[in-house]
Amino acid sequence: MKFLVLWHLDVGRPGPELIKAIAEQPNYGKKLEAEGKLECRYHVIGKHGGAWIYKVKSNEELDLLLAMAPVYNYAAYEVLPLADMSDPATLLGKR
């Protein structure tokens, strides 16, 4: 299962904890990439946050990975499930 996760930091609450979380986030992303759970990650220009594409086995696994992110308590998330467009049956369903 693939998910596009858009996250945006709430920078209205600056402090040492937020700064530490932001500094740790890139290493968390590298770890997930090495484990094959994160396909790619991008910075969204003009925003405080990012767009990451996760490849996981379940909704629960994604939820756990998001909750373990250093910025979890400082960010708002939009989670979008992705479907492979190379197979029309994926989009149309089996009929």
N, C-alpha and C positions, 0 to 999 in steps of 0.2 A: 504494500500500500504506500502510495506517495501522497505527501501533503505539502502544500505551500503554506508556510507560516510567516505572516507579516507581523513584526513586533515593533512597537514604538515605546521609547522610554518616557517616563514621567519625570522630566527634569525639573519640575516644580518643587521637588523634594531633595535638593542637593545635600550632600553630606559625605562623610568619609566612607560610609557603607556603600553608597551608590558609586562612588569613585572606584572603590575596590572591586565591586561587581562588574563594572564596565571594563576594568583592566583584566579581569579573569575570563570574560566572555570569549575572546578570540582563542584562548587555549582550550576552552570547552568545545568550541566548534572544531578545532583541529583533532581533538580526541574522538569526537563523533564521526568525523570523516575517516579517520584511521580504522574505526570499527565498522565502517560501511553503513552507518545509520543516517548519515547526512551526505547528500549528493553534491550540494553546492550551497554557497552562502554569499549574499550580496549586501552591500550597504545601499540604502535607498537615498539617493541624492536629495539634499535639502531636508532630511528627516534625522531624528535621533533614534536609530533603530536599524532594522534589517529585514531582508527577505531570505529565508532559508528553505531549502527543499529537503524534507526528511523522507527516508525510505525505511519503513518499519513494518512489523508483522501485524500490529493491531492498534486500535485507538488507544488502548490502555498503555501500550509501550510509548506512544507519542506523548500521552499525558504525563507519564513518568519522566521522559526526557525533558519536556518543557519545565516541569516542576523542579528538576535538578539544575536548570540553567542558573548561573550566578545572578542574572538580571531579572529572574522570574518575579520577584516581589516589587519590582520597579517598572514593569512593562505591562502594556496592554497588548493582547494577542488577537489576531484574526487567523483562523485556521481554515484552509480551503483544501478539500480533498481533490486529488487530480486523477483523471482517467486518461489512459493511453489512447490517442486518436488514430494510431496506426491500424487498429482493429475496429471496424465499424460496429461490430456486435457489442463492443464495450460501451459505446455511446447509445445504441439503439435498443439494447437488451435482446435477449433471445426470444424470437417470436415464432 
